[in-house]
Amino acid sequence: MEYGQLFLRIEEVLKEKHISKNQICKDLDIPRTNFNRYCRNDFQRLDTGLLCKLCFYLHVDISDLVIYHRPEDK
């Protein structure tokens, strides 16, 4: 059964806030390779610690970063 998918809006939020990937990775000590996978929505599981770091750093709510698409929305 298909339950839908989660999508991360990290790149959009970074652009809105004029923050580079290099800067956020440096400030939060996140490996750039891992961060790029999240930006491409190429992940199997979400790291809740990373999501908390991103929300804190970017001053956003989780709903600003994560979007749920129901299977019928595709």
N, C-alpha and C positions, 0 to 999 in steps of 0.2 A: 504494500500500500504506500502511496505517495503522500507525504505529510507537508510538503512545501519546502522552502529554502530560506535561509538567512542570508542577507547581503549586508556588507559593511560599506559605509559611506565615508571611509577615512580620507580618501583622496579629495572628495568634494569639500569636506570640512577643512582640510589643510589649505586648499585653494581659497576658500572663503576667508580664512584667517591669515592668509599670506605667510604660511609656515612651510618650510621646505622639509622634505623627507630626511635629508641629512641632519637638519637641526633637531628634529624631534627624536630621531634615533640616537643622536649624541646626548641630548638632554635626559632622555629616559633610559639610556644604556640598553637599547634594543638592537639586536643584530639586524643589519639592513636587509639581508636575505630573507629572514623571517618576516620582517615588516612588509616587504614587497609582496609576499604571498598573501598576507591579509589584505593589502590594497587591491590585489587582483581577485579577491574572493576565492582564493585557491587554498582552502583549509578544510579539514575534516572536523576538527574540534576547536572551540574557542577557548582561549586562555583568559579566564576571568580576571586574573591579576593584571594582564595587559589592558583589558577593557577598562578596569578601574584607573590605571595609570593614564590612559588616553582621555577618559572623561575628566579627570582632575586637571591634567595639563591643558586640555583644550577648553575647559570651562563649559562643558556640554553635558547633557543628560544622555543616558544610554540610548534613548529613543532617537537621539540625533545621529547616532553612529550605526545602529543596527535596525534593519528593516526586514520584516517577515513577509514573504510572498506565499500565499496559499497556492496549492496545486492548480486550482482553477483560474488563478490570476495570470498564468503563464501565457 
